[in-house]
Every structure is written in structure tokens, then in C-alpha cells.
Amino acid sequence: MRTDTPKTVYLHDYAPYPFEILSLDLTFDIREGDTTVTALTRIKRKEHKTREIFLNGENLELVSLHLDEEPLDIYILDEKGISFTFPQDDSEHVLKVTTLVRPAENTRLEGLYRSEQTYCTQCEAE
């Protein structure tokens, strides 16, 4: 169970996301012990000057990161997620993120977790 106190997020704390998500396809390969999750996202930069993109993701093991089918080798990965520099142009790109999760070990009841024999998800937009 989670023991830390959740941070209060107020409406005035929100800002428009500087990238447009055109589509998102998630694939779950559920196996005994671990699950591979592949997120395939069609994304493009809005007219903002921001090129840094941050993807939230806690308690995930990064397997691979690709942009337009090319491996992304320069990124920052920490306990909160991953960040990298997005291309300068405003065209559409395909981002592929593959991660490994362990639902049976997830006691925070967030994301994908296992409760007895049932796999459950809890997703909340932020």
C-alpha cells in the first residue's frame, strides 16, 4: 500500500500539453511473473517552442524507446519517468515505448496490478 501523502493538484496548476497525441495503441503481453507493455503513439509538436518531452511512468523497467523506428539512445530516466528531446519539426512522429512491469509485485494499486487471480488497471489522467 502507498504510504506517502498525495500532492494536491489544483486546476490552476495545469498547463496545455505542448504535444498533440494523434493516437495511442497499447499492447499488453501478460505472462506469469511479468508483463511487457508496448505503447505506440502518433505524436506531433504543437506550435510551442518546447522540444523536451516527459513521459510519466513509475515502477516500470524500460525495455526500449524508438522514434520513427530508430532507437532513441539519448534520454533521462528516473523514478518518475523518462524525458528526451523531440525533433524540431512540426511533422507527425511515431513513438514506441516498451516497458516491463510486474503486476503481482505492484502493491500501490496503480497502473496494472494483480489481485489474487485478477489483473486490474487503475488509470487516471493527470
N, C-alpha and C positions, 0 to 999 in steps of 0.2 A: 504494500500500500504506500501511497505517496505521503510523505510526512512534511514536506515544505509547504508554506502558505502560498496559495496562488496570488500572482500580482494582479491587482485591479487594472483593467484596461478601459479607458473612457473613450467615448465617441470622438472627442477632440484629439485623441492620440493617433487616430487612423489617418493614413495618407493614401492617395491613389497609388496603385501599384504601377511602376514605370514600364512594365512589360504587359503585352496583351497575350493571354493564353487562348489560342485558337481551338485547340483540342487537347484532351488528356486521355490516354488509354493506360489502364493499369492491368498488369498480368500477375497473378499470384500462383506460384508453383509450390503448393503446400506438400511438405513431406514430414515424416516423423522427425521431430527434433528441430528442424529449421524450415524457413520459407524464403524463397527468392522472390522479390518483388521487382518488377520492371515497369518503370514509368516512361512512357513515350509521349512527349509533349511537343506540340507545334506551337512555337512562340515567336513573337516579334517585339522589338523595342518600340515603345511609343515615342513621341517626338521629344521626350525629355533627353537631357544630355547624359543621364545616368547610364553607365555601362556595367557597373557592378551588380551582380545578381546574387541574392542569398536565398537558399532553399532550407526551410526549417526541417529538422529531422533529428530526433533524439533516439538513442539506443538502437541505432542502425549501423550495420557494417557495410561500408561502401565496397561494392564489387567492381563496378566500372562506371565511367562517366564519358559520354560521347556527345559531340555536337556535329550534326550533319555527317554522321557515320565515321567521324575521325575522333580518336581518343583525345580527351582533354587531360593534359598532364599537369597543367598549372592551375592549382586551386588551393583553397584553405579549408581544411576540415577540422572542426572542433566538436565538442559535446552537444552543441546546439544545432549544428547543420553544416552546410557547405557553401562557400562563396567562390565566385570566379568572375572573370571579365568577359562580357558578352561582346560579340562583333559590333563594330562601329556602324555598320549599315542598318537600314530600317527594313530589310527584307525578312521574310519568314525563315526560321531555322527549326531544325528538329533536334530536341534534346532527349537523350536516352540515359536514364539513371537506373542502375541495377544495384539493389541492396539486399542484404541478408538480415533477416530478423528471426528471433526465437520466441514464438508466441507463448510457449509453455513457461518461459522464464520471465515473461512480462507481467509483473505484479502491479503495475501502475494503472492498469485498466484503461490505457490509451492506445490508439492505433490498433494493431492486430494483436489479440491475446487469446489464450486458450483457457476456458473454464470447464474443468472436467474433460469431457469428450467433445465440447462445442467450441468452434472457432468463432470469435466475435470481433467486431470492429467498433471503434468509437472515433469518429472523425468530427472535428469542429473547426469551422472556418475561423481564421483569425485575421 
